Amino acid sequence: MRIKTRSTCTVVATVLSALALSCPLASATSTEISEGASPRAEVKPGDSFTFTLDEETSNDGISTRSLNAGVCTGTFANPQVEAGGILSYGLHVRCTGTGFLPLSAKIRLQEEHLGFTYETVDETSKNLPESGYGFVRGEAICDPTTSGHDYRIDGEIFAGKHHDIGISKEVHLPCNVN
């Protein structure tokens, strides 16, 4: 499934007040968290993110916790400009163990504004195979610009009843995504 979204930011400044910024879906230190996900205080940018799939088990009515029943890793394919003015980006997903089905992932291409906010300019999601390995690729049109913009990827992995998020490091590209 491919979903295209573009959020908008509003900047308001007056003589008597400080700069006010209203930007839904934009944040420099956190990212949108889906309903049912466990909130995290801060998501640090990186090349990848990993989470374990702990499972509750029951034996004769006694509940036990089976630690590390599985693990999922998301590795970012940084945004890059390809031939024909296409800006591509992606997320490699690899899950092993048990408890990760059904498996899907969602990625959002985010453009930095004002040095501290991010606007989602493209979004793609995909159901992944039962093998536990897959790739989600997104594409956007890159209108060349001399100043360029900084871009990052916001990625989410949905593995069975488990869920985690990560954000990539920023990449400066000579683009303006429409």
Residue frames as a rotation matrix with the C-alpha (Angstrom) as fourth column:
MET 1
0.592 0.806 0.000 0.00
0.806 -0.592 0.000 0.00
0.000 0.000 -1.000 0.00
ARG 2
-0.605 -0.758 0.245 1.37
0.761 -0.640 -0.101 3.45
0.234 0.126 0.964 -0.85
ILE 3
0.571 0.742 -0.351 0.09
0.815 -0.563 0.134 6.52
-0.098 -0.362 -0.927 0.95
LYS 4
-0.417 -0.671 0.613 1.20
0.678 -0.679 -0.282 10.01
0.605 0.297 0.738 0.00
THR 5
0.628 0.585 -0.513 0.88
0.778 -0.484 0.400 12.67
-0.014 -0.650 -0.760 2.67
ARG 6
-0.405 -0.723 0.560 2.18
0.541 -0.683 -0.490 16.17
0.737 0.105 0.668 3.18
SER 7
0.279 0.466 -0.840 1.78
0.949 -0.269 0.166 17.93
-0.148 -0.843 -0.517 6.47
THR 8
0.278 -0.138 0.951 1.88
0.391 -0.888 -0.243 21.68
0.877 0.439 -0.193 6.79
CYS 9
-0.313 -0.443 -0.840 3.66
0.948 -0.196 -0.250 23.94
-0.055 -0.875 0.481 9.24
THR 10
0.611 0.509 0.606 2.46
0.492 -0.844 0.213 27.35
0.620 0.168 -0.766 10.35
VAL 11
-0.450 -0.779 -0.437 4.84
0.881 -0.306 -0.362 29.99
0.148 -0.548 0.823 11.65
VAL 12
0.638 0.676 0.369 3.42
0.531 -0.733 0.424 33.00
0.557 -0.075 -0.827 13.50
ALA 13
-0.447 -0.781 -0.437 5.52
0.889 -0.331 -0.317 35.90
0.103 -0.530 0.842 14.75
THR 14
0.706 0.626 0.331 4.36
0.554 -0.780 0.291 39.14
0.440 -0.022 -0.898 16.34
VAL 15
0.095 -0.673 0.733 6.20
-0.175 -0.736 -0.653 42.17
0.980 -0.066 -0.188 17.65
LEU 16
0.150 0.046 0.988 5.29
-0.941 -0.299 0.157 41.41
0.302 -0.953 -0.002 21.28
SER 17
0.743 0.176 0.646 5.62
-0.455 0.841 0.294 37.62
-0.492 -0.512 0.704 21.27
ALA 18
-0.375 -0.901 0.217 8.24
-0.503 0.395 0.769 35.07
-0.779 0.179 -0.601 20.46
LEU 19
-0.524 0.102 -0.846 8.15
-0.794 0.300 0.528 32.96
0.308 0.948 -0.076 17.37
ALA 20
-0.033 0.586 0.809 5.37
-0.603 0.634 -0.484 30.37
-0.797 -0.504 0.333 17.59
LEU 21
-0.699 -0.246 -0.671 5.47
-0.694 0.459 0.555 27.21
0.172 0.854 -0.491 15.52
SER 22
0.145 0.769 0.622 2.54
-0.613 0.564 -0.554 24.91
-0.777 -0.301 0.553 14.89
CYS 23
-0.284 -0.331 -0.900 3.44
-0.925 0.341 0.167 21.80
0.251 0.880 -0.403 12.93
PRO 24
0.613 0.514 0.601 1.41
-0.641 0.768 -0.003 18.60
-0.463 -0.383 0.799 13.21
LEU 25
0.955 -0.250 0.156 3.48
0.290 0.896 -0.337 15.45
-0.055 0.368 0.928 12.57
ALA 26
0.408 -0.865 0.293 6.74
0.057 -0.296 -0.954 17.33
0.911 0.405 -0.071 13.13
SER 27
0.955 -0.182 0.232 9.25
-0.257 -0.127 0.958 16.91
-0.145 -0.975 -0.169 15.88
ALA 28
0.307 -0.923 -0.230 13.02
-0.742 -0.081 -0.665 16.92
0.595 0.375 -0.711 16.13
THR 29
-0.587 -0.637 0.501 13.32
-0.806 0.398 -0.438 14.56
0.080 -0.661 -0.746 19.09
SER 30
-0.460 0.463 0.758 10.43
-0.094 0.823 -0.560 12.20
-0.883 -0.328 -0.335 18.66
THR 31
-0.936 0.189 -0.298 8.32
-0.287 0.086 0.954 10.75
0.206 0.978 -0.026 15.94
GLU 32
-0.019 0.999 0.041 4.65
-0.939 -0.032 0.341 9.91
0.342 -0.032 0.939 15.47
ILE 33
-0.940 -0.221 0.260 3.71
-0.313 0.861 -0.400 6.90
-0.136 -0.458 -0.879 17.59
SER 34
-0.455 0.800 -0.392 0.83
-0.263 0.300 0.917 4.72
0.851 0.521 0.074 16.52
GLU 35
0.254 0.664 0.704 -1.97
-0.931 -0.031 0.364 3.86
0.263 -0.747 0.610 18.89
GLY 36
0.989 0.143 -0.047 -1.03
-0.119 0.934 0.336 0.89
0.092 -0.327 0.941 21.06
ALA 37
0.285 -0.953 -0.100 2.70
0.349 0.200 -0.916 1.52
0.893 0.226 0.390 20.79
SER 38
0.527 -0.186 -0.829 4.72
0.831 -0.088 0.549 2.04
-0.175 -0.979 0.108 23.90
PRO 39
0.936 -0.159 0.315 5.87
-0.042 -0.936 -0.349 5.69
0.351 0.313 -0.882 24.02
ARG 40
0.224 -0.928 -0.298 9.58
0.968 0.248 -0.044 6.36
0.114 -0.279 0.954 24.28
ALA 41
0.464 -0.064 -0.884 11.08
0.429 -0.857 0.287 9.51
-0.775 -0.512 -0.370 25.72
GLU 42
0.299 -0.430 -0.852 13.42
-0.730 -0.678 0.086 10.04
-0.615 0.596 -0.517 22.78
VAL 43
0.828 -0.115 0.548 14.29
0.413 0.787 -0.458 8.25
-0.379 0.605 0.700 19.57
LYS 44
0.160 -0.861 -0.483 17.95
-0.290 -0.509 0.811 8.76
-0.944 0.011 -0.331 18.66
PRO 45
0.731 0.074 -0.678 18.92
-0.680 -0.005 -0.733 8.89
-0.058 0.997 0.046 14.99
GLY 46
-0.092 -0.798 0.596 20.96
-0.457 0.565 0.687 5.97
-0.885 -0.209 -0.417 13.72
ASP 47
-0.658 -0.235 -0.715 21.70
-0.751 0.265 0.604 3.58
0.047 0.935 -0.351 10.88
SER 48
-0.402 0.537 -0.742 19.43
0.032 0.818 0.575 0.89
0.915 0.207 -0.346 12.36
PHE 49
-0.278 0.338 0.899 17.20
-0.954 -0.205 -0.218 -0.04
0.111 -0.919 0.380 15.30
THR 50
-0.589 0.001 -0.808 16.57
-0.055 0.998 0.041 -3.40
0.806 0.068 -0.588 17.00
PHE 51
-0.184 0.524 0.832 13.94
-0.980 -0.168 -0.112 -4.70
0.081 -0.835 0.544 19.40
THR 52
-0.983 -0.177 -0.050 13.23
-0.166 0.971 -0.171 -8.05
0.079 -0.160 -0.984 21.02
LEU 53
-0.103 0.973 -0.208 9.95
-0.620 0.101 0.778 -9.95
0.778 0.209 0.593 20.92
ASP 54
-0.932 -0.168 0.321 9.33
-0.362 0.465 -0.808 -11.13
-0.013 -0.869 -0.494 24.45
GLU 55
-0.248 0.861 -0.444 6.46
-0.340 0.352 0.872 -13.60
0.907 0.368 0.206 24.71
GLU 56
-0.285 0.302 0.910 4.26
-0.933 0.131 -0.336 -14.58
-0.221 -0.944 0.244 27.65
THR 57
-0.480 0.143 -0.865 3.76
-0.325 0.887 0.327 -18.34
0.815 0.438 -0.380 27.91
SER 58
0.123 0.588 0.799 1.49
-0.992 0.066 0.104 -20.45
0.009 -0.806 0.592 30.09
ASN 59
-0.526 -0.296 -0.797 2.18
-0.288 0.944 -0.161 -23.95
0.800 0.145 -0.582 31.44
ASP 60
-0.343 0.513 -0.787 -0.58
0.767 0.637 0.082 -25.59
0.543 -0.575 -0.612 33.52
GLY 61
0.675 0.737 0.043 -2.04
0.611 -0.591 0.526 -22.17
0.413 -0.329 -0.849 34.35
ILE 62
0.397 -0.625 -0.672 1.31
0.532 -0.440 0.723 -20.71
-0.748 -0.645 0.158 35.44
SER 63
0.981 -0.045 0.190 2.40
0.129 -0.586 -0.800 -17.70
0.148 0.809 -0.568 33.40
THR 64
0.225 -0.959 -0.175 6.06
0.602 -0.004 0.799 -17.36
-0.766 -0.285 0.576 32.60
ARG 65
0.793 -0.041 -0.608 7.92
-0.398 -0.790 -0.467 -14.85
-0.461 0.612 -0.643 30.48
SER 66
0.487 -0.632 0.603 10.08
0.771 0.635 0.043 -16.22
-0.410 0.445 0.796 27.70
LEU 67
0.425 -0.394 -0.815 12.76
-0.202 -0.919 0.339 -13.62
-0.882 0.020 -0.470 27.07
ASN 68
-0.349 -0.642 -0.683 14.15
-0.746 -0.250 0.617 -12.99
-0.567 0.725 -0.392 23.60
ALA 69
0.180 0.514 0.839 11.68
0.212 0.812 -0.544 -15.25
-0.961 0.275 0.038 21.77
GLY 70
0.402 -0.088 0.912 12.57
0.915 0.012 -0.402 -13.25
0.024 0.996 0.085 18.66
VAL 71
-0.149 -0.488 -0.860 14.28
0.354 -0.838 0.414 -10.12
-0.923 -0.243 0.298 17.45
CYS 72
0.648 0.337 0.683 13.68
0.760 -0.218 -0.613 -7.61
-0.058 0.916 -0.397 14.65
THR 73
-0.294 -0.764 -0.575 16.15
0.479 -0.638 0.603 -5.18
-0.827 -0.098 0.553 13.12
GLY 74
0.835 0.473 0.281 15.42
0.500 -0.440 -0.746 -2.29
-0.229 0.763 -0.604 10.77
THR 75
-0.264 -0.950 -0.166 18.34
0.628 -0.300 0.718 -0.93
-0.732 0.086 0.676 8.72
PHE 76
0.557 0.544 -0.627 17.84
0.002 -0.756 -0.654 2.32
-0.830 0.363 -0.423 6.84
ALA 77
-0.116 -0.498 0.859 18.71
0.987 0.038 0.156 2.83
-0.111 0.866 0.487 3.17
ASN 78
-0.368 -0.091 -0.925 19.51
0.392 -0.918 -0.065 6.54
-0.843 -0.386 0.374 3.32
PRO 79
0.742 0.661 -0.114 17.71
0.227 -0.407 -0.885 8.93
-0.631 0.630 -0.452 0.97
GLN 80
-0.480 -0.877 -0.026 19.57
0.247 -0.163 0.955 9.40
-0.842 0.452 0.295 -2.31
VAL 81
0.303 0.521 -0.797 18.91
-0.629 -0.519 -0.579 11.01
-0.716 0.677 0.170 -5.67
GLU 82
-0.163 -0.270 0.949 18.71
0.458 0.831 0.315 8.60
-0.874 0.486 -0.012 -8.60
ALA 83
-0.963 -0.192 0.190 18.58
0.243 -0.303 0.922 9.14
-0.120 0.933 0.338 -12.35
GLY 84
-0.400 0.847 0.350 15.50
0.556 -0.079 0.827 10.99
0.729 0.525 -0.440 -13.56
GLY 85
-0.568 0.123 0.814 15.20
-0.471 -0.859 -0.199 13.13
0.675 -0.497 0.546 -10.43
ILE 86
0.530 0.716 -0.455 13.84
-0.027 0.550 0.835 10.35
0.848 -0.430 0.310 -8.21
LEU 87
-0.331 -0.531 0.780 14.63
-0.862 -0.165 -0.479 10.56
0.383 -0.831 -0.403 -4.50
SER 88
0.323 0.412 -0.852 14.61
-0.095 0.910 0.404 7.00
0.942 -0.050 0.333 -3.14
TYR 89
-0.418 -0.381 0.825 14.73
-0.870 -0.093 -0.484 5.79
0.261 -0.920 -0.293 0.47
GLY 90
0.261 0.563 -0.784 13.99
-0.340 0.814 0.472 2.58
0.904 0.143 0.404 2.30
LEU 91
0.046 -0.172 0.984 14.12
-0.986 0.150 0.073 0.21
-0.161 -0.974 -0.162 5.24
HIS 92
-0.322 -0.211 -0.923 15.51
-0.342 0.935 -0.094 -3.35
0.883 0.285 -0.373 5.31
VAL 93
0.269 0.476 0.837 13.65
-0.962 0.095 0.256 -5.47
0.043 -0.874 0.484 7.88
ARG 94
-0.304 -0.361 -0.882 14.95
-0.263 0.921 -0.286 -8.75
0.915 0.145 -0.375 9.31
CYS 95
0.218 0.430 0.876 13.12
-0.974 0.047 0.220 -10.69
0.054 -0.902 0.429 12.03
THR 96
-0.439 -0.361 -0.823 14.17
-0.288 0.924 -0.252 -14.03
0.851 0.126 -0.510 13.52
GLY 97
-0.977 0.089 0.191 12.74
-0.152 0.329 -0.932 -16.30
-0.146 -0.940 -0.308 16.19
THR 98
-0.494 0.870 0.005 9.03
0.831 0.470 0.297 -16.48
0.256 0.151 -0.955 16.92
GLY 99
0.013 0.671 -0.741 6.13
0.824 -0.428 -0.373 -14.09
-0.567 -0.605 -0.559 17.40
PHE 100
-0.655 -0.354 -0.668 6.82
0.039 -0.898 0.438 -11.69
-0.755 0.260 0.602 14.53
LEU 101
-0.891 0.376 0.254 3.93
0.313 0.104 0.944 -12.56
0.328 0.921 -0.211 12.20
PRO 102
0.686 0.014 0.728 2.14
0.724 -0.109 -0.681 -10.81
0.070 0.994 -0.085 10.62
LEU 103
-0.165 -0.869 -0.466 5.05
0.703 -0.435 0.563 -8.56
-0.692 -0.235 0.682 9.63
SER 104
0.581 0.294 0.759 4.81
0.755 -0.545 -0.366 -5.13
0.306 0.786 -0.538 8.03
ALA 105
-0.370 -0.719 -0.588 6.70
0.807 -0.563 0.180 -1.84
-0.460 -0.408 0.789 7.95
LYS 106
0.789 0.545 0.283 5.97
0.612 -0.732 -0.299 1.82
0.044 0.409 -0.912 7.31
ILE 107
-0.365 -0.910 -0.199 8.48
0.885 -0.405 0.230 4.49
-0.290 -0.092 0.953 6.29
ARG 108
0.831 0.550 -0.083 8.12
0.513 -0.815 -0.271 8.24
-0.216 0.183 -0.959 6.07
LEU 109
-0.222 -0.844 0.488 10.47
0.884 -0.385 -0.265 10.62
0.412 0.373 0.832 4.26
GLN 110
0.689 0.431 -0.583 10.81
0.674 -0.677 0.296 13.76
-0.267 -0.596 -0.757 6.38
GLU 111
0.094 -0.580 0.809 12.23
0.629 -0.595 -0.500 17.12
0.772 0.556 0.309 5.32
GLU 112
-0.215 -0.263 -0.941 13.86
0.945 -0.298 -0.133 19.38
-0.246 -0.918 0.313 7.91
HIS 113
0.294 0.331 0.897 12.61
0.500 -0.853 0.150 22.96
0.815 0.404 -0.416 8.31
LEU 114
0.672 -0.005 0.741 13.98
-0.398 -0.846 0.355 25.81
0.625 -0.534 -0.570 10.43
GLY 115
-0.315 -0.949 0.011 16.68
-0.573 0.181 -0.799 23.51
0.757 -0.258 -0.601 11.81
PHE 116
-0.887 -0.069 0.456 14.42
-0.445 0.389 -0.807 21.73
-0.122 -0.919 -0.376 14.32
THR 117
0.070 0.944 0.322 11.13
-0.553 0.305 -0.775 20.53
-0.830 -0.124 0.543 12.79
TYR 118
-0.920 -0.341 0.192 10.39
-0.072 0.631 0.772 17.79
-0.385 0.697 -0.605 10.28
GLU 119
0.001 0.915 -0.403 7.65
-0.863 -0.203 -0.463 17.65
-0.506 0.349 0.789 7.67
THR 120
-0.272 0.003 0.962 6.50
0.235 0.970 0.063 14.28
-0.933 0.244 -0.264 6.30
VAL 121
-0.226 0.112 -0.968 6.67
-0.801 -0.587 0.119 14.64
-0.554 0.802 0.223 2.51
ASP 122
-0.076 0.242 -0.967 6.15
-0.734 0.643 0.218 10.99
0.675 0.727 0.129 1.49
GLU 123
-0.218 0.087 0.972 4.92
-0.828 0.511 -0.232 7.82
-0.517 -0.855 -0.039 3.20
THR 124
-0.043 0.160 -0.986 4.91
-0.721 0.679 0.142 4.15
0.692 0.717 0.086 2.18
SER 125
-0.087 0.009 0.996 3.88
-0.830 0.552 -0.077 0.95
-0.551 -0.834 -0.040 3.96
LYS 126
-0.067 -0.027 -0.997 4.16
-0.777 0.629 0.036 -2.70
0.626 0.777 -0.063 2.97
ASN 127
0.800 0.258 0.542 3.24
-0.517 0.756 0.403 -6.16
-0.306 -0.602 0.738 4.25
LEU 128
-0.140 -0.957 -0.254 6.38
-0.989 0.147 -0.008 -8.30
0.045 0.250 -0.967 4.41
PRO 129
0.143 0.208 -0.968 6.82
-0.464 0.877 0.120 -12.04
0.874 0.432 0.222 3.73
GLU 130
0.941 0.316 0.121 6.63
-0.270 0.488 0.830 -14.78
0.204 -0.814 0.544 6.36
SER 131
0.426 -0.861 -0.277 10.36
0.587 0.496 -0.639 -15.41
0.688 0.110 0.717 5.93
GLY 132
0.666 -0.116 -0.737 10.96
0.643 -0.410 0.646 -12.43
-0.377 -0.905 -0.199 8.24
TYR 133
-0.462 -0.843 -0.275 13.07
0.475 -0.498 0.725 -10.54
-0.748 0.205 0.631 5.72
GLY 134
0.356 0.599 0.717 11.94
0.933 -0.188 -0.306 -7.76
-0.048 0.778 -0.626 3.43
PHE 135
-0.784 -0.602 -0.152 12.49
0.567 -0.794 0.218 -4.26
-0.252 0.085 0.964 2.10
VAL 136
0.473 0.873 -0.119 10.20
0.761 -0.474 -0.443 -1.25
-0.443 0.119 -0.889 1.97
ARG 137
-0.663 -0.703 0.257 11.14
0.725 -0.518 0.453 1.32
-0.185 0.487 0.853 -0.68
GLY 138
0.449 0.766 -0.461 9.76
0.562 -0.643 -0.521 4.80
-0.695 -0.025 -0.719 -1.08
GLU 139
-0.504 -0.560 0.658 10.15
0.864 -0.340 0.371 7.27
0.016 0.755 0.655 -3.92
ALA 140
0.457 0.583 -0.672 9.50
0.482 -0.797 -0.363 10.97
-0.748 -0.158 -0.645 -4.28
ILE 141
0.600 -0.222 0.769 10.14
0.690 -0.343 -0.637 13.51
0.405 0.913 -0.053 -7.03
CYS 142
0.063 -0.695 -0.717 13.26
0.756 -0.436 0.488 15.59
-0.651 -0.573 0.498 -6.45
ASP 143
0.880 0.129 0.457 13.02
0.394 -0.736 -0.551 19.10
0.265 0.665 -0.698 -7.88
PRO 144
-0.023 -0.994 -0.111 16.66
0.933 0.018 -0.360 20.25
0.360 -0.112 0.926 -8.06
THR 145
0.950 0.195 0.244 17.58
0.095 -0.925 0.367 23.26
0.298 -0.326 -0.897 -5.92
THR 146
0.150 -0.977 0.150 20.97
-0.052 -0.159 -0.986 24.78
0.987 0.140 -0.075 -5.21
SER 147
-0.174 -0.206 0.963 20.44
-0.905 -0.353 -0.239 25.14
0.389 -0.913 -0.125 -1.47
GLY 148
-0.458 0.044 -0.888 18.90
-0.002 0.999 0.051 21.70
0.889 0.025 -0.458 -0.96
HIS 149
0.406 0.613 0.678 17.30
-0.797 -0.126 0.591 20.28
0.447 -0.780 0.437 2.18
ASP 150
-0.790 -0.543 0.286 18.10
-0.611 0.649 -0.454 17.82
0.060 -0.533 -0.844 4.94
TYR 151
0.251 0.860 -0.444 16.08
-0.728 0.470 0.498 14.59
0.637 0.198 0.745 4.86
ARG 152
-0.771 -0.393 0.502 15.65
-0.619 0.647 -0.445 11.66
-0.150 -0.654 -0.742 7.22
ILE 153
-0.336 0.655 -0.677 13.56
-0.203 0.652 0.731 8.49
0.920 0.383 -0.086 7.38
ASP 154
-0.359 0.379 0.853 11.08
-0.906 0.077 -0.416 7.70
-0.223 -0.922 0.316 10.13
GLY 155
-0.472 0.115 -0.874 10.59
-0.447 0.824 0.349 3.92
0.760 0.555 -0.337 10.17
GLU 156
-0.039 0.517 0.855 8.14
-0.952 0.241 -0.189 1.63
-0.304 -0.821 0.483 11.99
ILE 157
-0.743 -0.121 -0.658 8.15
-0.341 0.914 0.218 -2.16
0.576 0.387 -0.721 12.18
PHE 158
0.147 0.838 0.525 4.97
-0.986 0.166 0.010 -4.04
-0.079 -0.519 0.851 13.12
ALA 159
-0.619 -0.454 -0.641 5.86
-0.474 0.867 -0.155 -7.61
0.626 0.208 -0.751 14.12
GLY 160
-0.425 0.582 -0.693 2.87
0.694 0.701 0.164 -9.59
0.581 -0.412 -0.702 15.37
LYS 161
0.694 0.691 -0.204 1.69
0.646 -0.472 0.600 -7.75
0.318 -0.548 -0.773 18.48
HIS 162
0.113 -0.765 -0.635 5.04
0.737 -0.364 0.570 -5.95
-0.667 -0.532 0.522 18.78
HIS 163
0.772 0.162 0.614 5.97
0.541 -0.674 -0.503 -2.56
0.332 0.721 -0.609 17.39
ASP 164
0.166 -0.711 -0.683 8.98
0.657 -0.437 0.614 -0.26
-0.735 -0.551 0.394 17.39
ILE 165
0.970 0.158 0.186 10.15
0.243 -0.699 -0.673 2.92
0.024 0.698 -0.716 15.70
GLY 166
0.041 -0.978 -0.205 13.45
0.750 -0.105 0.653 4.39
-0.660 -0.181 0.729 14.58
ILE 167
0.948 0.162 -0.273 14.76
-0.043 -0.786 -0.617 7.41
-0.314 0.597 -0.738 12.71
SER 168
0.476 -0.803 0.359 17.73
0.858 0.334 -0.390 7.62
0.193 0.494 0.848 10.39
LYS 169
-0.275 -0.641 -0.716 20.50
0.564 -0.711 0.420 10.17
-0.778 -0.289 0.557 10.44
GLU 170
0.654 0.506 -0.562 19.96
-0.069 -0.700 -0.711 13.26
-0.753 0.504 -0.423 8.28
VAL 171
-0.235 -0.655 0.718 21.24
0.847 0.224 0.482 13.44
-0.476 0.722 0.502 4.71
HIS 172
-0.005 0.179 -0.984 21.65
-0.222 -0.959 -0.174 16.74
-0.975 0.218 0.044 2.82
LEU 173
-0.270 -0.002 0.963 20.42
0.834 0.499 0.234 16.49
-0.481 0.867 -0.133 -0.79
PRO 174
-0.926 -0.099 -0.364 20.08
-0.074 -0.899 0.432 19.10
-0.370 0.427 0.825 -3.56
CYS 175
-0.653 0.752 0.091 16.31
0.587 0.427 0.688 18.59
0.479 0.502 -0.720 -3.64
ASN 176
-0.740 0.649 0.179 12.98
-0.623 -0.558 -0.548 20.13
-0.255 -0.517 0.817 -2.92
VAL 177
-0.897 0.430 0.105 10.32
0.442 0.879 0.179 17.41
-0.015 0.207 -0.978 -2.65
ASN 178
-0.676 0.735 0.046 6.82
-0.690 -0.654 0.310 18.37
0.258 0.178 0.950 -3.84
